[in-house]
Structure formats: structure tokens, C-alpha cells
Amino acid sequence: MNVLHVLFKVDGTEYAMPAADVVQMESFTGATPVPGAPAHVAGLVQVRGRVIPVVDARVRFGLPAGTPSLDSRVVVGQLGERTVGLLVDSAREVLKLDPRTIQPPPPMVVEGAKGFVKAVAQVGPRLVMLIDFPRVVGEETADVDGQR
């Protein structure tokens, strides 16, 4: 059975996560910095009256921080009781992925990606990396919003 995924781009590479884990996608207009937060935490944003931490995917993936643009999006995901945003360069596509097109990442990717990439899907000529959302946003973001 095909599974619906939300696709997003970071530094020209396409990533995906299951749509079931995505609460919503928001335009990014900036975040309120949190003193002492890890470098990859862009800060706090307000989404529908809730204050949530936002992780900058570029910084988390070891890339230079980008300049937010009109295409920048916050992919808001649910992790149990916690809601966390992931700042990405763009997010426009929702796609059904056939589980048969999804395979484990090559060993070199596993080592270099710190476990952030849990699988690779082939979508026609495109390769899409499926992220491990809990690992990408990091459990340490729980300290930023005071929830444990």
C-alpha cells in the first residue's frame, strides 16, 4: 500500500517524511531566538496560538545556514505529546511512495548522515531521502519548550 509523504527541499536535496507525522506546513517569517539553545534550534515560533521550537534543517545537516526566503517553510511535526517545527528551504509536494521503491541508505550515507536518513526512495529519476524526524529534531529540543 502506498504511503503519503510530505516532500521538502534542503540545499537542493529532496527529503520526505510520512504525511501522518505532519501537523501542518507554515510560511517562515522568522523565529524568536532562545538564549543557550543548541545552534540548530532556530528559535520559537507561534503556530495557531501554540509556541513551538523550530529546528533549522540546514544547520542540523551540517550545511551553512540559509537566508529565509518566500519559499521557506516550517514543517510542523508531532512527536508524541510534543510539536516541533523543521525549517526547510521549500515544501510544496505531497506524494504517495510505494514501499517497494524504498530501500535502506548506502552504508556511506548512514555513517555521514548521523542517522538522520533512514531510507532512500526512487521516484522516477529522482532520489528522495526519508528522514528520521525524531532524530533530526533531536530530543534536546524538548528542553527549549519546557516540555519533557
Steps between C-alpha positions, in 0.01 A plus 500: 500500500637841403570739786445876474815704566573872522801595286726793578832634380811593694796633300361353177456147639152351536393348830173347615314399811167321537206740465345335806779656712448850357252725676531786252737711293548870568680786330808605693516864601771463762542346843562644845851387603536305825812581704717196559310280253703269273616666175257297288199635693389804299279614787132507588208572271130534560277260308125525553544645845762245610867580552723232349877456454633504145806300391693640201544199268797662323697548822393158630627336179837678533432749218551876511191680629288635218322831468127447548303571182136506397535126430626417851260279693466363849389138482319451830520144627353318796722289725275342758388791716751740347461722197823603326564697181768427242617800296554397136579687177169407337214253541242480227441139415304213650570165339396139540808282530486132414674307781669285231691810378635567851833347595754540779758772438850394388744447791696815413180707533416333831840596643501855367137585572509433877194279466290788366426309178323170561419405140525609138207491258519502123235724344552470125840661436502665845646368824321609815648450846261398774597668825480368852301800629551433875875472448519809275314725743694344787370423842690800636241734345269384779699719740435810291121491531507381859321172421655167591 
